[in-house]
Amino acid sequence: MKRVVVTGAAGFLGSHLCDRLIAEGCLVVGIDNLITGDLKNIEHLFENERFSFQKNDVSNFVHVSGDLDFIFHFASPASPIDYLKIPIQTLKVGSLGIHNCLGLAKDKGAGLMIASTSEVYGDPTVHPQPESYWGNVNPVGPRGVYDEAKRFQEAITMAYHTYHGVDTRIVRIFNTYGPRMRLNDGRVLPAFIGQALRGEDLTIFGDGSQTRSFCYVDDLVDGIFKLSQSNHHQPVNIGNPDEITIKQFAEEIVKLTGTSQKIIYKDLPIDDPKQRRPDITKAKEILKWAPKVSRAEGLKITYDYFRSLPEEELYKKDHKTFENYSK
């Protein structure tokens, strides 16, 4: 790859992907509408001659002049607090946005990867989740706007591969963490650390028996890059299979942060998955990939990052105001 596009470039994951691609010698065109992304995540790249940026909503149009080798479509709200506030935009970026990106890939003769998600498995009845599992998703539930947007993305991406010959990849991303996450984005790791730093009780939704598997962002980006270099067009899980209950995870955060606050319990949200663990057999066999960073090591790095943020970041209720995006 020589010249690539990353949509969602100012997001948590997109910004780390830009870093990796530039380190690999690529010219990177970053695109983001900054609804949930933040320019702070990529400001260190603005002086880099290998990086350029467009503020643009890919759901409206995508235009990049010149030759392109590859497109990474990573634009989308990714946390429940975001996609429950802007459900229409979440559906649009997973339908109109990917349609525009696929059209650009077809026109340029470029490859394309979509960032799909473990959410396509819904509240799984098969555990751990292999790529062959079709999922257990409620399409009309509150989380359906995100789940179904990603499922549609997979379907249209395969259609463009089958009928137009576009060179496509599908990565199914499991829970990921690391620096540049937003403290108040609603996901469990920044929620726990933010509560600890503010001296608040740690909140568990449900009884804490539900499980997750957390992958450090550098490991995830390594898997994404290796998939982009492969010839595999079917979905591939990228995540860390080291499974832990939310209660155990809260206890790890308490130990890490040295907080003296209690762990309190609230009702479990509708359709919240009870278990989540990737089967990464395919990634190991095809990509020769497996996660390397232990949860203890990754959490320490992430905690140090959050602790270094300005104090006002700790007390933001919402990262963005979504009033302008209600239509």
DRENKOL-863816 format. One record per residue: z negated, y negated, x negated of N, C-alpha, C in turn; residue number from 1; residue in one letter. Coordinates in steps of 0.02 Angstrom, whole numbers. Each point is the difference from the previous one (the first is absolute). Layout:
REM DRENKOL-863816
> Z, Y, X, Z, Y, X, Z, Y, X, NUM, a
...
REM end
This chain:
REM DRENKOL-863816
> 0, 60, -42, 0, -60, 42, 0, -62, -44, 1, m
> 40, -50, 21, 3, -62, -37, -27, -58, 42, 2, k
> 25, -8, 61, -21, -55, 43, -23, 28, 67, 3, r
> -61, -17, 19, -29, 30, 60, -31, -53, 45, 4, v
> -7, 17, 63, -34, -42, 49, -65, 35, 21, 5, v
> -54, -38, 6, -62, 25, 28, -18, -44, 59, 6, v
> 3, 27, 61, -25, -37, 58, -75, 11, 6, 7, t
> -36, -50, 24, -73, 4, 0, -28, -10, -70, 8, g
> 36, -38, -42, -16, -6, -71, -68, -33, -12, 9, a
> -23, -43, 45, -63, -35, -10, -60, 37, 29, 10, a
> 12, 60, 25, -55, 40, 26, -37, 37, -55, 11, g
> -53, 34, 19, -40, 39, -46, 43, 50, -38, 12, f
> 33, 44, 36, 39, 52, -32, 65, -27, -30, 13, l
> 34, -44, 38, 64, -27, -23, -6, -36, -66, 14, g
> -55, -37, -9, -8, -38, -63, -10, 47, -59, 15, s
> -38, 53, 9, -9, 49, -54, 66, 35, -16, 16, h
> 40, 13, 52, 65, 31, -11, 46, -47, -40, 17, l
> -1, -64, 16, 39, -49, -39, -20, 3, -74, 18, c
> -65, 2, -13, -24, 4, -70, 30, 61, -35, 19, d
> -2, 57, 33, 24, 62, -31, 76, -4, -13, 20, r
> 37, -25, 48, 73, -3, -7, 20, -47, -56, 21, l
> -35, -56, -6, 15, -46, -54, -17, 32, -67, 22, i
> -56, 36, -3, -19, 35, -61, 52, 53, -19, 23, a
> 36, 26, 49, 52, 50, -13, 66, -32, -17, 24, e
> 2, -68, -3, 61, -34, -21, 45, -24, 56, 25, g
> -24, 5, 62, 42, -21, 57, -2, -75, 10, 26, c
> 53, -26, 29, 1, -67, 29, -22, 7, 73, 27, l
> -52, -35, 20, -31, 10, 66, 8, -63, 42, 28, v
> 29, 9, 60, 2, -52, 51, -53, 17, 52, 29, v
> -53, -39, 2, -54, 10, 48, 13, -39, 64, 30, g
> -12, 32, 57, 8, -33, 65, -64, 10, 40, 31, i
> -25, -53, 31, -60, 5, 42, -2, -60, 46, 32, d
> -23, 10, 63, -8, -56, 46, -70, -29, -3, 33, n
> -44, 31, -39, -68, -24, -13, -45, 0, 62, 34, l
> 16, 41, 50, -45, 6, 57, -64, 34, -21, 35, i
> 6, 55, -35, -59, 34, -27, -1, 2, -76, 36, t
> 56, -15, -31, 3, -4, -73, -29, -65, -26, 37, g
> -10, -4, -65, -31, -59, -31, 34, -14, -66, 38, d
> 23, -61, -9, 34, -18, -62, -44, 9, -62, 39, l
> -66, 0, 10, -45, 11, -57, 13, 68, -32, 40, k
> 24, 48, 39, 12, 67, -26, 58, 3, -49, 41, n
> 45, -49, 4, 60, 2, -42, 9, -64, -41, 42, i
> -48, -45, 2, 8, -63, -36, 7, 11, -76, 43, e
> -29, 55, -24, 6, 15, -72, 71, 19, -19, 44, h
> 43, 13, 50, 69, 19, -14, 49, -58, 3, 45, l
> -22, -58, 24, 47, -55, 12, 32, -26, -65, 46, f
> -34, 9, -55, 29, -23, -64, 40, 54, -34, 47, e
> 4, 59, 31, 36, 56, -29, 74, -5, 20, 48, n
> 44, -1, -49, 71, -7, 14, 29, 61, 36, 49, e
> -37, 54, 2, 24, 59, 35, -19, 0, 74, 50, r
> -35, -52, 22, -24, -1, 70, 24, -63, 35, 51, f
> 22, 8, 63, 15, -56, 44, -28, 15, 69, 52, s
> -11, -52, 39, -34, 9, 64, 35, -38, 56, 53, f
> 4, 33, 58, 25, -31, 62, -54, 4, 53, 54, q
> -16, -56, 31, -42, 2, 60, 46, 11, 59, 55, k
> -6, 59, 30, 47, 18, 53, -29, 55, 42, 56, n
> 16, 0, 64, -20, 53, 46, 59, 48, 6, 57, d
> -8, 59, -27, 56, 48, -1, 17, 26, 70, 58, v
> -43, -13, 49, 16, 19, 69, 55, -44, 28, 59, s
> 10, -59, -30, 52, -45, 23, 66, 12, -36, 60, n
> -3, 0, -66, 60, 15, -40, -21, 14, -72, 61, f
> 44, 31, -37, -11, 11, -71, 66, -14, -36, 62, v
> -1, -46, -47, 59, -14, -40, -21, -8, -73, 63, h
> 30, 37, -43, -11, -6, -71, 69, 0, -33, 64, v
> 17, -53, -33, 66, -4, -33, 0, 41, -64, 65, s
> 60, 20, -20, 7, 38, -63, -11, 74, 9, 66, g
> 4, 36, -55, -7, 72, 0, -73, 21, 12, 67, d
> -8, 56, 33, -66, 29, 10, 4, 75, -13, 68, l
> -51, 27, -31, -3, 71, -12, -46, 37, 48, 69, d
> -54, -35, 22, -49, 36, 41, -40, -51, 41, 70, f
> -21, 23, 60, -42, -41, 45, -63, 40, 17, 71, i
> -58, -30, -9, -63, 29, 20, -24, -38, 62, 72, f
> 2, 32, 58, -21, -34, 62, -74, 14, 12, 73, h
> -42, -47, -24, -72, 8, 5, -32, -54, 43, 74, f
> 41, -38, 36, -25, -52, 44, -28, 30, 64, 75, a
> -63, -15, 14, -32, 20, 63, -74, -17, -3, 76, s
> -29, -23, 55, -73, 0, 4, -24, 72, -11, 77, p
> -56, 8, -36, -21, 68, -18, -71, 16, 20, 78, a
> -37, -48, 26, -69, 14, 20, -7, -12, 75, 79, s
> -44, 37, 33, -8, -7, 73, -15, -72, 22, 80, p
> -39, -37, -38, -17, -68, 20, 62, -43, 5, 81, i
> 51, 16, -40, 63, -38, 1, 46, 24, 56, 82, d
> 15, 66, 0, 51, 21, 48, -24, 1, 72, 83, y
> -66, -3, 11, -25, -7, 68, 5, -73, 23, 84, l
> 2, -47, -47, 9, -71, 17, 73, -18, 8, 85, k
> 44, 31, -39, 71, -16, 3, 40, 64, 12, 86, i
> -9, 31, 57, 33, 64, 13, 76, -5, 4, 87, p
> 25, -55, 29, 73, -6, 7, 33, -7, -68, 88, i
> -30, -40, -44, 28, -9, -67, -3, 66, -40, 89, q
> -52, 39, 13, -6, 65, -34, 57, 46, 21, 90, t
> 15, 0, 64, 56, 41, 24, 67, -27, -24, 91, l
> 6, -66, -3, 63, -29, -22, 16, 16, -72, 92, k
> -50, -6, -45, 14, 12, -71, 15, 74, -12, 93, v
> -26, 43, 44, 15, 72, -6, 64, 21, 35, 94, g
> 32, -46, 35, 63, 16, 34, 55, -48, -22, 95, s
> -5, -64, 20, 50, -48, -21, 0, -10, -75, 96, l
> -61, -1, -30, -4, -11, -72, 33, 55, -40, 97, g
> -14, 62, 18, 31, 55, -37, 75, 4, 14, 98, i
> 20, -17, 62, 72, -1, 16, 37, -50, -45, 99, h
> -30, -59, -8, 32, -50, -43, 2, 23, -73, 100, n
> -54, 31, -23, -2, 24, -70, 50, 57, -12, 101, c
> 5, 44, 49, 48, 55, -7, 72, -27, 1, 102, l
> 12, -51, 40, 66, -31, 0, 16, -31, -67, 103, g
> -49, -32, -31, 10, -29, -66, 13, 54, -51, 104, l
> -39, 55, 3, 11, 55, -47, 70, 29, 8, 105, a
> 21, 9, 61, 67, 27, 13, 54, -46, -28, 106, k
> -9, -66, 11, 49, -49, -23, 4, -3, -76, 107, d
> -58, 6, -32, -3, -7, -73, 9, 66, -37, 108, k
> 1, 55, 37, 2, 65, -34, -64, 15, -37, 109, g
> -56, -25, 27, -65, 7, -33, -40, 57, 31, 110, a
> -47, 26, -37, -48, 47, 27, -55, -37, 37, 111, g
> -39, 36, 40, -53, -31, 39, -58, 48, 10, 112, l
> -61, -26, -8, -60, 38, 16, -40, -36, 53, 113, m
> -26, 38, 48, -46, -30, 49, -71, 22, -15, 114, i
> -46, -47, 13, -71, 16, -5, -23, 26, 68, 115, a
> 0, 65, 8, -29, 30, 60, -75, 11, -13, 116, s
> -32, 39, 42, -72, 2, -1, -28, 66, 25, 117, t
> -60, 15, -20, -36, 57, 28, -12, -7, 74, 118, s
> 6, -62, 26, -11, -12, 71, 53, 35, 43, 119, e
> 56, 21, -29, 50, 37, 39, -28, 67, 23, 120, v
> -54, 24, -32, -32, 62, 20, -51, -11, 56, 121, y
> -16, -64, 15, -47, -16, 54, -69, 27, -14, 122, g
> -30, 28, 52, -65, 34, -6, 17, 73, -10, 123, d
> 5, 23, -62, 34, 64, -14, -39, 61, 23, 124, p
> 37, 49, 24, -28, 65, 17, 14, 52, -54, 125, t
> 37, -20, -51, 14, 41, -59, -32, -34, -60, 126, v
> -35, 40, -41, -37, -30, -55, -1, 46, -61, 127, h
> 17, -26, -59, 27, -67, -14, 70, -8, 28, 128, p
> 28, -60, -3, 63, -14, 33, 59, 9, -48, 129, q
> 43, 50, 12, 61, 7, -38, 56, -41, 33, 130, p
> 53, -13, -37, 55, -39, 27, 34, 34, 60, 131, e
> -7, 66, 4, 31, 38, 55, -37, -9, 67, 132, s
> -61, -28, -1, -39, -9, 61, 27, -60, 38, 133, y
> 13, 8, 66, 32, -52, 39, -49, -51, 29, 134, w
> -64, 14, -3, -49, -50, 18, -26, 6, 71, 135, g
> -52, -39, 14, -34, -2, 64, -15, -74, 15, 136, n
> 52, -36, 23, -3, -73, 7, 0, -20, 74, 137, v
> -43, -46, 17, 0, -31, 67, 46, -61, -2, 138, n
> 60, 4, 29, 48, -55, -7, -19, -62, 40, 139, p
> -46, 6, 49, -18, -59, 40, -72, -22, -13, 140, v
> -32, 28, -51, -67, -22, -19, 3, -63, -42, 141, g
> -57, -30, -15, 0, -63, -38, 28, 6, -70, 142, p
> -5, 59, -30, 28, 10, -67, 73, 19, 2, 143, r
> 26, 13, 60, 69, 24, 7, 52, -49, -28, 144, g
> -15, -65, 2, 49, -48, -24, 16, 11, -75, 145, v
> -51, 19, -37, 10, 13, -72, 28, 70, -11, 146, y
> -31, 50, 33, 21, 69, -9, 73, 9, 18, 147, d
> 19, -25, 59, 68, 11, 25, 51, -43, -38, 148, e
> -20, -59, -24, 45, -40, -42, 19, 40, -62, 149, a
> -49, 33, -30, 14, 38, -61, 40, 63, 16, 150, k
> -14, 32, 56, 39, 59, 19, 73, -19, 14, 151, r
> 10, -57, 33, 69, -24, 11, 34, -15, -66, 152, f
> -37, -31, -47, 28, -14, -66, 27, 63, -32, 153, q
> -39, 53, 3, 22, 63, -29, 64, 26, 34, 154, e
> 2, -5, 66, 57, 26, 37, 64, -39, -16, 155, a
> -3, -66, 0, 61, -39, -14, 21, 6, -73, 156, i
> -49, 7, -44, 16, 9, -71, 38, 65, -11, 157, t
> -23, 54, 32, 36, 64, -6, 68, -4, 33, 158, m
> 6, -39, 55, 65, -7, 33, 50, -35, -46, 159, a
> -22, -53, -34, 44, -35, -46, 19, 44, -60, 160, y
> -47, 43, -20, 16, 46, -55, 51, 52, 23, 161, h
> -10, 27, 60, 44, 53, 25, 69, -26, 19, 162, t
> 3, -57, 35, 63, -23, 29, 36, -52, -42, 163, y
> -36, -36, -43, 32, -51, -42, -5, 16, -74, 164, h
> -35, 52, -18, -5, 20, -70, -43, -45, -42, 165, g
> -45, -39, 31, -44, -43, -39, -50, 44, -38, 166, v
> -12, -17, -62, -44, 38, -44, -72, -19, 14, 167, d
> -34, 38, 42, -66, -20, 26, -57, 42, -27, 168, t
> -61, -28, 3, -63, 35, -15, -51, -19, 54, 169, r
> -46, 45, 13, -54, -13, 48, -66, 20, -33, 170, i
> -44, -48, -11, -66, 15, -27, -52, -8, 55, 171, v
> -40, 51, 11, -55, -3, 47, -64, -14, -38, 172, r
> -25, -61, 8, -56, -25, -40, -66, 13, 36, 173, i
> -47, 29, -36, -67, 11, 25, -46, -56, -23, 174, f
> -62, 0, 23, -47, -55, -14, 1, -20, -74, 175, n
> 12, -64, -11, 6, -26, -68, -48, -59, -9, 176, t
> -24, -9, -61, -47, -54, -13, 10, -27, -70, 177, y
> -27, -59, -12, 3, -29, -67, -2, -76, 4, 178, g
> 4, -34, -57, 2, -73, -1, 57, -27, 43, 179, p
> -12, -60, 28, 45, -38, 43, -4, 21, 73, 180, r
> -42, 49, 16, -14, 11, 71, -36, -61, 27, 181, m
> 8, -13, 64, -36, -54, 32, -69, 25, 22, 182, r
> -50, -39, -15, -68, 20, 18, -9, 9, 75, 183, l
> 35, -39, 39, -11, 1, 72, 61, 27, 37, 184, n
> 33, 50, -28, 59, 26, 34, -16, 57, 48, 185, d
> -64, 19, 4, -21, 49, 51, -1, 72, -24, 186, g
> 28, 14, -58, -2, 69, -25, -68, 16, -30, 187, r
> -15, 64, -3, -70, 20, -12, -24, -21, -69, 188, v
> 40, 8, -52, -24, -16, -67, -17, -74, -9, 189, l
> 46, -46, 14, -19, -70, -7, -54, -22, 49, 190, p
> -2, 33, 59, -53, -15, 48, -68, 16, -28, 191, a
> -8, 60, -28, -64, 20, -29, -20, -44, -59, 192, f
> 47, -12, -45, -16, -41, -59, -15, -72, 21, 193, i
> 38, -26, 47, -14, -68, 24, -68, -6, 31, 194, g
> -19, 49, 40, -67, -1, 31, -54, 4, -53, 195, q
> 11, 42, -50, -50, 6, -54, -8, -66, -38, 196, a
> 56, -32, -15, -2, -63, -37, -32, -56, 40, 197, l
> 7, 2, 66, -30, -51, 43, -71, 16, 20, 198, r
> -25, 58, -21, -68, 19, 18, -7, 24, 71, 199, g
> 54, 24, 30, 0, 25, 69, -7, 76, 2, 200, e
> -22, 26, 56, -2, 72, 9, 72, 27, 0, 201, d
> 9, 60, -27, 65, 32, 0, 13, 34, 67, 202, l
> 58, -14, 30, 15, 23, 67, 46, 61, -2, 203, t
> -24, 55, 29, 42, 60, 8, 18, 5, 74, 204, i
> 64, 11, 13, 22, 11, 69, 4, 75, 13, 205, f
> -34, 22, 53, -9, 71, 13, -61, 25, -37, 206, g
> -4, 66, -8, -59, 28, -33, 8, 8, -76, 207, d
> 58, -21, -26, 12, 3, -72, 26, 67, -24, 208, g
> 13, 46, 47, 25, 66, -21, 75, 1, -11, 209, s
> 35, -53, 24, 72, -3, -10, 15, -7, -75, 210, q
> 56, 27, -21, 15, 2, -72, 61, -43, -17, 211, t
> 1, -23, -63, 57, -34, -28, 8, 23, -72, 212, r
> 59, -14, -28, 15, 17, -70, 29, -62, -33, 213, s
> -35, -27, -49, 17, -66, -28, 36, 7, -67, 214, f
> 57, -34, -4, 41, 2, -61, 0, -69, -33, 215, c
> -12, -2, -64, 1, -64, -36, 72, -25, -5, 216, y
> 8, -66, 5, 67, -29, 8, 46, 15, -58, 217, v
> -24, 3, -62, 44, 15, -56, 30, 70, 5, 218, d
> -41, 47, 22, 25, 68, 11, 53, 1, 54, 219, d
> -13, -35, 55, 48, -1, 55, 67, -30, -22, 220, l
> -2, -56, -35, 61, -33, -22, 38, 45, -49, 221, v
> -35, 38, -40, 33, 47, -45, 38, 53, 40, 222, d
> -31, 25, 53, 35, 48, 43, 60, -30, 34, 223, g
> -7, -62, 23, 56, -34, 33, 58, -9, -49, 224, i
> -15, -21, -60, 53, -10, -49, 35, 66, -16, 225, f
> -39, 52, -9, 31, 65, -16, 43, 25, 58, 226, k
> -21, -13, 61, 41, 20, 58, 65, -40, 0, 227, l
> -2, -64, -17, 61, -41, -1, 50, 26, -51, 228, s
> -25, 33, -53, 44, 26, -52, 26, 71, 15, 229, q
> -24, 28, 55, 19, 69, 17, 62, -1, 46, 230, s
> 22, 59, 18, 55, 8, 48, -24, 30, 65, 231, n
> -63, -7, 15, -29, 31, 60, 0, -49, 58, 232, h
> 29, 21, 56, 9, -45, 57, -48, 13, 57, 233, h
> -33, 56, 1, -49, 15, 52, -67, -34, -16, 234, q
> -44, -7, 49, -65, -33, -12, -41, 36, -53, 235, p
> -38, -40, -38, -45, 26, -51, -68, -35, 7, 236, v
> -53, 40, 6, -68, -27, 0, -19, -24, -69, 237, n
> -28, -61, -4, -30, -24, -62, -71, -23, 17, 238, i
> -48, 32, -28, -70, -16, 13, -45, 44, -42, 239, g
> -64, -12, 5, -49, 39, -38, -34, 49, 47, 240, n
> 4, 65, -13, -29, 49, 46, -76, 8, -6, 241, p
> -32, -42, -40, -73, 3, -8, -33, -29, 63, 242, d
> -15, 44, 47, -23, -20, 67, -75, -13, 1, 243, e
> -21, -50, 41, -70, -18, 5, -14, -25, 70, 244, i
> -61, 13, 25, -17, -28, 66, -15, -75, -8, 245, t
> 7, -36, 55, -14, -72, -2, -74, -12, -14, 246, i
> -44, 43, 24, -71, -7, -15, -13, 8, -75, 247, k
> 30, 51, -31, -7, 9, -72, 29, -59, -38, 248, q
> 56, -26, 25, 32, -57, -33, -45, -62, 3, 249, f
> -31, -12, 57, -47, -56, 7, -57, 8, -50, 250, a
> -25, 61, -8, -54, 12, -47, 22, -13, -72, 251, e
> 64, 16, -16, 26, -15, -66, 3, -75, -12, 252, e
> 20, -38, 51, 4, -72, -7, -70, -30, -9, 253, i
> -49, 26, 37, -69, -23, -8, -24, 10, -72, 254, v
> 15, 58, -26, -20, 16, -69, 36, -45, -50, 255, k
> 65, -10, 11, 41, -40, -46, -23, -73, -1, 256, l
> -14, -28, 59, -15, -71, 5, -74, -15, -8, 257, t
> -43, 51, 4, -71, -11, -5, -30, -36, 59, 258, g
> 35, 1, 56, -25, -35, 59, -60, 36, 30, 259, t
> -43, -38, 32, -59, 30, 33, 8, 1, 76, 260, s
> 60, -18, 24, 11, -3, 72, 5, 70, 30, 261, q
> -10, 3, 65, 4, 63, 37, 73, 16, 16, 262, k
> 11, 63, 19, 63, 21, 30, -11, 4, 75, 263, i
> 41, -37, 39, -7, 1, 73, 63, 30, 31, 264, i
> -6, 21, 63, 54, 36, 32, 22, -35, 64, 265, y
> 67, -2, 10, 29, -28, 61, 51, 49, 28, 266, k
> 24, -14, 61, 46, 45, 33, 65, 7, -39, 267, d
> 28, 60, 0, 63, 13, -33, 58, -31, 39, 268, l
> 46, -36, -33, 58, -29, 36, 44, 54, 30, 269, p
> 40, -19, 49, 46, 46, 33, 51, 26, -49, 270, i
> 13, 66, 2, 52, 33, -40, -13, -3, -75, 271, d
> -60, -15, -21, -15, 0, -71, 3, 72, -26, 272, d
> 40, 14, -51, 7, 70, -24, -67, 29, -23, 273, p
> -12, 63, 18, -63, 32, -19, 2, 27, -71, 274, k
> 59, 15, -25, 6, 27, -67, 67, -22, -30, 275, q
> -1, -8, -66, 61, -23, -34, -2, 23, -72, 276, r
> 47, 44, -17, 5, 24, -69, 72, 22, -12, 277, r
> 33, -26, -51, 69, 18, -12, 8, 68, -34, 278, p
> 50, 37, 21, 23, 57, -39, 53, -27, -47, 279, d
> -14, 0, -65, 46, -31, -48, 38, 52, -41, 280, i
> 7, 60, 29, 37, 53, -34, 71, -22, -18, 281, t
> 33, -33, 48, 69, -21, -12, 4, -52, -56, 282, k
> -46, -47, -1, 0, -51, -53, -11, 31, -68, 283, a
> -45, 50, -3, -12, 34, -63, 62, 38, -24, 284, k
> 33, 34, 46, 57, 42, -18, 62, -41, -16, 285, e
> 15, -50, 42, 63, -37, -6, -6, -57, -50, 286, i
> -56, -36, 3, -8, -60, -41, -43, 11, -62, 287, l
> -32, 58, -4, -48, 13, -54, -54, -54, 0, 288, k
> -21, -18, 60, -49, -54, 9, -65, 27, 28, 289, w
> -55, -28, -24, -66, 11, 29, -43, -60, -19, 290, a
> -49, -18, 42, -43, -57, -17, -42, 14, -62, 291, p
> -13, -52, -38, -38, 6, -63, -67, -37, 2, 292, k
> -4, -54, 39, -59, -43, -1, -53, 28, 48, 293, v
> -59, 14, -25, -54, 26, 42, -23, -54, 48, 294, s
> -31, 21, 55, -25, -49, 48, -54, -44, -32, 295, r
> -43, 29, -40, -53, -39, -33, 30, -54, -44, 296, a
> 51, 17, -39, 31, -49, -44, 36, -54, 41, 297, e
> 38, 21, 50, 38, -48, 40, -45, -46, 40, 298, g
> -55, 26, 27, -46, -41, 38, -34, -53, -44, 299, l
> -15, 19, -61, -32, -48, -46, 48, -58, -15, 300, k
> 63, 15, -12, 50, -53, -12, 7, -44, 61, 301, i
> 3, 31, 58, 10, -38, 63, -61, -43, 16, 302, t
> -59, 28, -11, -61, -39, 12, -4, -60, -46, 303, y
> 16, 10, -63, -1, -56, -48, 50, -54, 22, 304, d
> 57, 20, 27, 49, -49, 24, -29, -40, 58, 305, y
> -27, 34, 50, -28, -36, 57, -58, -46, -20, 306, f
> -40, 24, -47, -57, -39, -23, 21, -64, -36, 307, r
> 61, 1, -28, 25, -58, -37, 31, -53, 45, 308, s
> 10, 15, 65, 31, -48, 45, -46, -60, 14, 309, l
> 29, -58, 15, -41, -58, 20, -44, 17, 60, 310, p
> -58, -30, 4, -48, 17, 53, 29, -11, 69, 311, e
> 43, -51, 8, 28, -13, 67, 43, 57, 26, 312, e
> 27, 41, -46, 39, 57, 22, -43, 51, 37, 313, e
> -64, 3, -17, -45, 48, 31, -11, -14, 73, 314, l
> 7, -63, 20, -21, -19, 67, 59, -18, 46, 315, y
> 61, 15, -23, 57, -10, 44, -1, 52, 55, 316, k
> 4, -22, 63, 1, 47, 55, 69, 31, 7, 317, k
> 51, -41, -9, 69, 25, 2, 38, -30, -58, 318, d
> 44, 40, -28, 39, -24, -57, 52, -50, 22, 319, h
> 28, 9, 60, 54, -42, 24, -14, -19, 72, 320, k
> 34, -53, 24, 0, -17, 70, 66, 24, 29, 321, t
> -3, 39, 52, 60, 32, 27, 27, -35, 61, 322, f
> -26, -60, 17, 20, -33, 61, 75, -14, 2, 323, e
> 29, -12, -58, 72, -17, -3, 44, 62, 5, 324, n
> -30, 58, 3, 41, 61, -1, -12, 42, 63, 325, y
> -16, -33, 56, -20, 36, 60, 59, 21, 43, 326, s
> 60, -23, -15, 57, 16, 43, 34, 64, -24, 327, k
REM end
